[in-house]
Amino acid sequence: MGFIKEPKGVDFVIQSEPLTDEERKEISKHIAAYKKRNKKTVNTRSKTKQHS
């Protein structure tokens, strides 16, 4: 891969505005709901072998 040179008049640096408390709480609520919905279950197997 090579080095990408910025064209004149174009700035690749992105500076976003800080989140408000309301936005932060809403994002946290969505993340918590996602984690609750997609919780991984743990499958346990018996250590003893069963012969047929």
N, C-alpha and C positions, 0 to 999 in steps of 0.2 A: 504494500500500500504506500501511496505517496502522500505528500503534504498537500492539503487543499488550501489554496490561497484565496482570501476574501476579495471579491470584486470591489471596485471603487463604489462607495455609496451604500454598501451592504455590510451590516454588522451581524455576525453570527452569535454574539453574546446575548443571552436571553436573561432578563431580569424581571421576575414576577413580583407582583404586589403581595405584601404579607396578608395572611388570612385573618378575617375577623373572628371574634370569639364564636359568633353564631355559625359561621362556615366550618370552623374547627369542630364544634360539637356535632354538626350534621354529618361531617365526614366520619367522625368517631362512631356515630350511631350506625352508619352504613357498614363500616368495617366490622363492628360487633355483630350485626345481623348476618353478615356474610360468614363470619367465623362460626356462628351458631348453626347456620344452615349447612355448612360444609365440614362439620366436625368429623374427623377421621375416627373410625372405630378400630379397636384393637382386637384382632382375632387371636384367640389362644388355642393351641393344639394340645392334645393329651400327650404326655411324654411316654406313656406305655404303648407298646405296639399291640394291636389286636390281630390275632391270627384267625383266618377264616376256615 
